[in-house]
Amino acid sequence: MPHIVVQGGTSLHGTVRVSGAKNAALPMMAAAILTDQPLRLSDVPDLLDVQTMNQLLSSLGVASSFFQNRLTLQMIDEGPCLADYELVRRMRASVCVLGPLLTKRRQATVSLPGGCNIGHRPIDLHLRGLAAMGAEIEVRSGYVFAQARQGLRGATVSMAGPQGTSVTGTFNIMAAATLARGTTVIEYAALEPEIVAVGEMLNAMGARIHGLGTSRITIEGVEALSGGQFTVIPDRIEAGTLLVAAAATKSAIQLANVEPSHLTAVLDLLGEMGATMTSLGDATQTLRFDGTNVSYPVSFDALPYPDIPTDLQAQLMSLLCCLPGESRIRDLVFPDRLMHVSELCRLGADIRLDGNAAIIQGTGSLSGANVMASDLRASAALVIAGLIARGETTIHRIYHLDRGYEQLENKLNTLGAQIERMDVARETILRRPA
């Protein structure tokens, strides 16, 4: 299996461009089901998850053309309504086809979603919302069977869950409501920039969505949506990962194609640790970041937007492992998302678990070792830990990394890191005794 080897102890410098946001691109792609016209997206990241969504849409009658981060989608067959297990199991975002299928084709059979193993993530909010809009829903044999024989109708739906609001649930209801009869109100809607971006795209396609970026979204159903051409917003999680890598290596870098307003809580937290940053406010959306004085431990809770995102919790933990003093992290979105703790401890981190909290005693240094990624963001955390560890760190199961980061190791290498991707055959040659 492919893996990557990180040589620790190097500092980062220079400028790198942030890719388009995976978590915006995937629901934007799913929205192609809603229209008979071409949907053209630019700055789409070239990721395994994007490839999986393309394959899923192809199985649902949507043709695609992808070249140099430009994606064209065109519905050519409205007949297929089955989102099969073999595709849906690969990523949770596959469930985003449920709402569009049900409102456009009036039926959907969608496998229960897979993705990263980061704890129990049911889709009951999606199903309750669609049922309130008139869908007949049955869950059996690992599939959701949904019908709306007379079409969907507007309703008031709540997205409030035990760990906060549902982002994919908000998209599914919002997308379904665009073509439903009457008015739909989503209470406790997700506030994430990705939801705002998708909603703005749908409005440009002819939808009538109000309240984007607030906890109460209102959608007035329309007869049909058009296509169009749209650009995916910058990936705030990739940007945050690169900033944390710079802070961990006490480096100064510049990021192009970044929206600082999407990272306010993260930038504030890094500022508490001693970092400084300046937004250049130019056409390239450049952020200048200086992490050379990062040295203060902090404690935080991972919460829904606009707070510290759960998708940066693991990366920030790697950073805190090398800062002197005690830090405390709780993930209140996915309390079980702590499987990277044991792998960080293999590198010499001092972390203990107290219920759903991780207590980190900064050791000041880590040592290279063989580690294994448990999920997408944990893989990025291990790369960061490898950058600050003494010696060589080998990270296995990097297919997780490829699901959500577009050539992360190449971007870090552009900044001065020493990271090499290997397969087993090459490693055997490189490490064979003389």
C-alpha positions as CSV (number, residue, x, y, z in Angstrom):
1,M,0.0,0.0,0.0
2,P,1.2,3.5,-0.7
3,H,2.5,5.5,2.2
4,I,4.4,8.8,2.8
5,V,7.7,9.4,4.6
6,V,8.2,12.7,6.4
7,Q,11.6,14.0,7.4
8,G,11.2,16.2,10.5
9,G,13.0,19.3,11.5
10,T,12.5,21.5,8.5
11,S,11.0,25.0,8.5
12,L,8.5,26.2,6.0
13,H,8.6,29.4,3.8
14,G,7.1,30.8,0.7
15,T,3.6,31.0,-0.9
16,V,1.2,28.3,-1.7
17,R,-2.3,28.4,-3.2
18,V,-5.3,26.8,-1.3
19,S,-7.6,24.5,-3.4
20,G,-11.3,24.8,-3.7
21,A,-13.3,23.5,-0.8
22,K,-14.2,19.8,-0.9
23,N,-17.2,20.3,1.4
24,A,-18.6,22.9,-1.0
25,A,-17.8,21.1,-4.2
26,L,-19.5,17.8,-3.4
27,P,-23.0,19.2,-2.7
28,M,-22.6,21.6,-5.6
29,M,-22.0,18.6,-7.8
30,A,-25.1,16.8,-6.3
31,A,-27.1,19.8,-7.3
32,A,-26.6,18.9,-11.0
33,I,-29.5,16.4,-10.5
34,L,-31.8,19.4,-10.0
35,T,-31.5,20.8,-13.5
36,D,-31.7,19.7,-17.1
37,Q,-29.1,22.2,-18.1
38,P,-25.3,22.0,-17.9
39,L,-23.7,22.9,-14.6
40,R,-20.1,24.2,-14.9
41,L,-17.8,24.4,-11.8
42,S,-14.3,25.8,-11.6
43,D,-11.6,25.3,-8.9
44,V,-13.0,21.8,-8.1
45,P,-10.3,20.0,-6.2
46,D,-8.9,16.8,-7.8
47,L,-9.7,14.4,-4.9
48,L,-10.8,10.8,-4.4
49,D,-14.1,12.1,-2.9
50,V,-14.7,14.2,-6.1
51,Q,-14.0,11.1,-8.2
52,T,-16.4,9.1,-6.1
53,M,-19.1,11.7,-6.4
54,N,-18.5,11.8,-10.2
55,Q,-18.9,8.0,-10.4
56,L,-22.1,8.2,-8.3
57,L,-23.6,10.9,-10.5
58,S,-22.7,8.9,-13.6
59,S,-24.7,6.0,-12.2
60,L,-27.6,8.4,-11.7
61,G,-27.6,9.6,-15.3
62,V,-25.3,12.7,-15.0
63,A,-22.5,12.9,-17.6
64,S,-19.3,14.7,-16.6
65,S,-16.1,16.2,-18.0
66,F,-13.3,17.0,-15.6
67,F,-10.1,18.8,-16.8
68,Q,-7.7,21.1,-14.9
69,N,-10.0,21.6,-11.9
70,R,-12.9,22.5,-14.3
71,L,-16.0,20.2,-14.1
72,T,-19.0,20.2,-16.4
73,L,-22.1,18.2,-15.4
74,Q,-25.1,17.5,-17.6
75,M,-28.1,15.3,-16.8
76,I,-28.8,12.9,-19.7
77,D,-31.0,10.3,-18.1
78,E,-33.6,11.0,-15.3
79,G,-34.4,7.3,-14.9
80,P,-31.8,6.0,-12.4
81,C,-32.7,6.6,-8.8
82,L,-30.4,4.0,-7.0
83,A,-27.3,5.3,-5.2
84,D,-25.6,1.9,-4.7
85,Y,-23.7,0.8,-1.5
86,E,-20.4,0.2,-3.4
87,L,-20.2,4.0,-4.1
88,V,-22.0,5.5,-1.1
89,R,-20.0,3.5,1.4
90,R,-16.8,5.4,0.4
91,M,-17.9,8.8,1.7
92,R,-20.6,10.3,3.8
93,A,-21.3,13.2,1.4
94,S,-22.8,10.7,-1.0
95,V,-26.1,11.2,0.9
96,C,-26.3,14.6,-0.7
97,V,-28.0,13.0,-3.7
98,L,-31.0,12.1,-1.6
99,G,-32.8,15.4,-1.5
100,P,-32.2,16.3,-5.2
101,L,-33.3,12.9,-6.4
102,L,-36.5,12.9,-4.3
103,T,-37.6,16.4,-5.4
104,K,-36.6,16.1,-9.1
105,R,-37.4,12.4,-9.8
106,R,-39.9,11.8,-6.9
107,Q,-38.1,8.7,-5.8
108,A,-34.7,7.7,-4.4
109,T,-33.1,4.5,-3.1
110,V,-29.9,5.5,-1.3
111,S,-27.5,3.4,0.7
112,L,-26.8,4.5,4.2
113,P,-23.5,6.5,3.9
114,G,-20.0,5.6,4.9
115,G,-16.8,7.7,5.0
116,C,-14.4,8.3,7.9
117,N,-14.8,6.2,11.0
118,I,-15.1,9.1,13.4
119,G,-18.2,8.1,15.4
120,H,-21.9,7.5,15.0
121,R,-23.4,9.9,12.5
122,P,-27.0,9.0,11.7
123,I,-29.1,10.7,9.0
124,D,-32.3,10.8,11.0
125,L,-32.6,14.6,10.7
126,H,-32.5,14.3,6.9
127,L,-35.2,11.6,6.9
128,R,-37.5,13.4,9.4
129,G,-37.2,16.6,7.4
130,L,-38.0,14.9,4.1
131,A,-40.9,13.0,5.7
132,A,-42.3,16.3,7.0
133,M,-42.3,17.5,3.3
134,G,-44.5,14.6,2.3
135,A,-42.0,11.8,1.5
136,E,-42.7,8.2,2.2
137,I,-39.6,6.8,3.7
138,E,-38.5,3.3,4.8
139,V,-35.1,2.1,5.9
140,R,-34.3,-1.5,5.4
141,S,-31.4,-3.7,4.3
142,G,-29.0,-0.8,4.7
143,Y,-30.9,1.4,2.2
144,V,-33.2,4.4,2.4
145,F,-36.2,3.9,0.2
146,A,-38.0,7.2,-0.4
147,Q,-40.9,8.2,-2.6
148,A,-42.8,11.5,-3.2
149,R,-45.5,10.4,-5.6
150,Q,-47.3,13.8,-5.6
151,G,-44.1,15.7,-5.2
152,L,-42.7,17.4,-2.1
153,R,-44.5,20.2,-0.3
154,G,-43.2,23.0,1.9
155,A,-42.9,22.4,5.7
156,T,-41.0,23.7,8.7
157,V,-38.0,21.5,9.5
158,S,-35.5,21.5,12.3
159,M,-31.9,20.6,11.8
160,A,-31.0,20.6,15.6
161,G,-29.2,17.5,16.6
162,P,-27.5,16.2,19.8
163,Q,-24.1,17.4,18.6
164,G,-25.4,20.6,16.8
165,T,-26.9,21.2,13.4
166,S,-26.5,18.9,10.4
167,V,-24.6,20.4,7.5
168,T,-25.4,17.7,4.9
169,G,-29.0,17.6,6.3
170,T,-29.3,21.3,5.8
171,F,-28.2,20.8,2.1
172,N,-30.6,17.9,1.5
173,I,-33.6,19.8,2.8
174,M,-32.6,23.1,1.1
175,A,-32.0,21.3,-2.2
176,A,-35.3,19.3,-1.9
177,A,-37.2,22.5,-1.1
178,T,-36.1,24.4,-4.2
179,L,-38.5,22.4,-6.4
180,A,-41.2,21.6,-3.7
181,R,-44.6,23.2,-3.7
182,G,-44.9,26.1,-1.3
183,T,-42.5,27.4,1.3
184,T,-40.1,25.5,3.4
185,V,-38.4,26.9,6.6
186,I,-35.3,25.2,8.0
187,E,-34.8,26.0,11.7
188,Y,-31.4,25.6,13.3
189,A,-29.9,25.5,9.8
190,A,-26.1,25.1,9.4
191,L,-24.2,28.3,9.2
192,E,-21.1,26.9,7.4
193,P,-19.7,29.0,4.5
194,E,-20.0,25.9,2.3
195,I,-23.8,25.9,2.8
196,V,-23.9,29.6,2.0
197,A,-21.9,29.0,-1.2
198,V,-24.2,26.2,-2.3
199,G,-27.3,28.3,-1.5
200,E,-26.0,31.2,-3.5
201,M,-25.3,28.9,-6.4
202,L,-28.9,27.6,-6.3
203,N,-30.2,31.1,-6.2
204,A,-28.2,32.0,-9.3
205,M,-29.8,28.9,-10.9
206,G,-33.3,30.3,-10.2
207,A,-34.0,29.1,-6.6
208,R,-35.5,31.5,-4.0
209,I,-33.6,30.9,-0.8
210,H,-33.5,33.6,1.9
211,G,-31.5,33.7,5.2
212,L,-28.3,32.0,4.1
213,G,-25.7,32.3,6.8
214,T,-28.3,32.5,9.5
215,S,-30.0,29.7,11.6
216,R,-33.3,30.2,9.8
217,I,-33.4,29.6,6.0
218,T,-36.6,30.1,4.0
219,I,-37.0,28.5,0.6
220,E,-39.9,29.3,-1.8
221,G,-40.3,26.4,-4.3
222,V,-40.0,27.1,-8.0
223,E,-40.9,25.1,-11.1
224,A,-37.4,24.5,-12.5
225,L,-33.8,25.5,-12.1
226,S,-31.3,26.5,-14.8
227,G,-27.6,25.6,-15.1
228,G,-24.7,28.0,-14.9
229,Q,-21.1,28.5,-14.2
230,F,-19.7,28.9,-10.7
231,T,-16.5,28.9,-8.8
232,V,-15.9,26.7,-5.7
233,I,-14.9,28.8,-2.6
234,P,-11.5,28.3,-1.0
235,D,-11.1,25.3,1.3
236,R,-11.0,26.7,4.9
237,I,-9.9,23.4,6.3
238,E,-7.0,23.0,3.9
239,A,-6.0,26.6,4.7
240,G,-6.3,25.9,8.4
241,T,-4.2,22.8,8.1
242,L,-1.4,24.7,6.3
243,L,-1.5,27.4,8.9
244,V,-1.2,24.9,11.7
245,A,1.7,23.2,9.9
246,A,3.5,26.6,9.8
247,A,2.8,27.2,13.5
248,A,4.0,23.8,14.4
249,T,7.3,24.3,12.6
250,K,7.6,27.9,13.8
251,S,7.5,29.2,10.2
252,A,6.3,32.2,8.2
253,I,4.3,31.5,5.0
254,Q,1.8,33.1,2.7
255,L,-1.4,31.5,1.6
256,A,-3.1,32.6,-1.7
257,N,-6.8,31.9,-2.4
258,V,-8.0,32.0,1.3
259,E,-11.0,33.7,2.9
260,P,-9.9,34.9,6.4
261,S,-13.5,35.6,7.5
262,H,-14.1,31.8,7.2
263,L,-11.3,31.2,9.7
264,T,-11.9,33.8,12.3
265,A,-12.1,31.4,15.3
266,V,-9.0,29.5,14.1
267,L,-7.0,32.6,13.5
268,D,-7.9,34.0,16.9
269,L,-6.8,30.7,18.5
270,L,-3.5,30.7,16.7
271,G,-3.1,34.3,17.8
272,E,-3.5,33.3,21.4
273,M,-0.6,30.9,20.8
274,G,1.6,33.7,19.6
275,A,1.1,33.8,15.9
276,T,0.6,37.0,13.9
277,M,-1.2,37.3,10.5
278,T,-2.1,40.0,8.0
279,S,-4.6,39.8,5.2
280,L,-3.2,41.5,2.1
281,G,-6.7,42.2,0.8
282,D,-5.6,41.8,-2.9
283,A,-7.1,40.0,-5.8
284,T,-5.2,36.8,-4.9
285,Q,-6.9,36.7,-1.4
286,T,-3.5,36.3,0.2
287,L,-2.9,35.8,4.0
288,R,0.5,36.4,5.4
289,F,1.1,34.2,8.5
290,D,4.0,34.3,11.0
291,G,4.2,31.3,13.4
292,T,7.8,31.9,14.5
293,N,6.7,33.0,18.0
294,V,4.1,30.3,18.6
295,S,4.7,29.0,22.1
296,Y,1.6,29.2,24.3
297,P,-0.7,26.3,25.0
298,V,-4.5,26.8,24.7
299,S,-7.6,24.8,25.5
300,F,-10.7,24.8,23.2
301,D,-13.9,22.9,22.3
302,A,-14.5,21.9,18.7
303,L,-18.0,23.1,17.8
304,P,-20.1,23.9,14.7
305,Y,-19.3,27.0,12.7
306,P,-18.3,29.8,13.4
307,D,-16.3,28.1,16.2
308,I,-13.2,25.9,16.0
309,P,-14.2,23.2,13.4
310,T,-14.0,19.5,14.3
311,D,-12.1,19.1,11.0
312,L,-9.1,21.0,12.5
313,Q,-9.2,19.4,15.9
314,A,-6.7,16.7,15.2
315,Q,-4.2,19.0,13.4
316,L,-4.3,21.5,16.3
317,M,-3.7,18.6,18.7
318,S,-0.4,17.8,16.9
319,L,0.6,21.5,17.3
320,L,-0.2,21.5,21.0
321,C,1.9,18.4,21.6
322,C,5.1,20.4,21.0
323,L,4.2,23.5,23.0
324,P,5.2,23.5,26.7
325,G,2.4,23.4,29.2
326,E,-1.0,21.8,29.4
327,S,-3.8,22.0,26.8
328,R,-7.3,20.5,26.8
329,I,-9.4,19.7,23.7
330,R,-13.0,18.5,23.6
331,D,-14.7,17.6,20.4
332,L,-18.4,18.3,21.0
333,V,-19.4,17.6,17.3
334,F,-17.9,14.1,17.1
335,P,-16.9,13.1,20.7
336,D,-15.4,9.8,19.5
337,R,-13.1,11.6,17.0
338,L,-9.9,10.9,19.0
339,M,-8.4,7.8,17.4
340,H,-5.4,9.8,16.4
341,V,-4.4,10.2,20.1
342,S,-2.8,6.7,20.2
343,E,-0.8,7.4,17.0
344,L,0.5,10.7,18.3
345,C,1.6,8.9,21.5
346,R,3.6,6.6,19.3
347,L,5.6,9.6,18.3
348,G,6.2,10.6,21.9
349,A,3.3,12.8,22.6
350,D,2.0,12.9,26.2
351,I,-1.8,12.8,25.9
352,R,-4.4,11.2,28.2
353,L,-8.1,10.9,27.7
354,D,-10.6,12.1,30.3
355,G,-14.1,11.2,29.0
356,N,-14.5,13.1,25.7
357,A,-11.5,15.4,26.4
358,A,-7.9,15.0,25.5
359,I,-5.4,16.4,28.0
360,I,-2.1,17.3,26.3
361,Q,1.2,17.9,28.2
362,G,3.5,19.6,25.7
363,T,6.7,17.6,25.5
364,G,8.6,20.1,23.4
365,S,9.7,17.4,21.0
366,L,8.5,14.3,19.2
367,S,10.4,11.4,17.6
368,G,9.7,9.8,14.2
369,A,8.0,6.4,14.1
370,N,5.6,4.3,11.9
371,V,2.0,5.5,12.4
372,M,-1.3,4.7,10.8
373,A,-4.0,7.2,9.7
374,S,-7.5,6.5,11.1
375,D,-9.4,9.1,9.1
376,L,-9.1,12.0,6.8
377,R,-8.2,14.8,9.2
378,A,-6.1,12.5,11.4
379,S,-3.9,11.8,8.4
380,A,-3.2,15.5,8.1
381,A,-2.5,15.7,11.8
382,L,0.1,12.9,11.5
383,V,1.8,14.7,8.6
384,I,2.1,17.8,10.8
385,A,3.4,15.7,13.7
386,G,6.0,14.2,11.3
387,L,7.2,17.7,10.3
388,I,8.1,18.5,13.9
389,A,9.4,15.1,15.0
390,R,13.0,14.3,15.1
391,G,14.0,11.9,12.3
392,E,11.7,10.0,10.0
393,T,8.0,9.4,10.3
394,T,6.2,6.9,8.0
395,I,2.4,7.3,7.7
396,H,0.4,4.4,6.4
397,R,-3.2,4.2,5.0
398,I,-2.8,7.6,3.3
399,Y,-5.8,6.9,1.1
400,H,-7.6,8.9,3.7
401,L,-5.4,11.9,2.9
402,D,-6.2,11.7,-0.8
403,R,-9.9,11.8,-0.1
404,G,-9.8,15.3,1.1
405,Y,-6.5,17.1,0.3
406,E,-5.3,17.9,-3.2
407,Q,-1.6,17.0,-3.2
408,L,-1.0,18.1,0.4
409,E,2.5,16.7,0.4
410,N,3.4,18.6,-2.8
411,K,2.1,21.9,-1.4
412,L,4.1,21.4,1.8
413,N,7.2,20.4,-0.2
414,T,6.8,23.7,-2.2
415,L,7.1,25.4,1.2
416,G,10.3,23.5,2.1
417,A,9.1,20.3,3.7
418,Q,10.7,17.0,2.9
419,I,7.9,14.5,2.2
420,E,8.0,11.6,-0.1
421,R,5.2,9.3,-1.3
422,M,6.2,5.7,-1.7
423,D,4.7,2.4,-2.6
424,V,5.8,-1.0,-1.2
425,A,7.9,-2.0,-4.2
426,R,9.9,1.2,-4.1
427,E,10.4,1.0,-0.4
428,T,11.8,-2.5,-0.7
429,I,14.3,-1.3,-3.2
430,L,15.3,1.7,-1.2
431,R,15.7,-0.2,2.0
432,R,17.2,-3.4,0.7
433,P,20.5,-4.2,2.5
434,A,23.7,-3.7,0.5
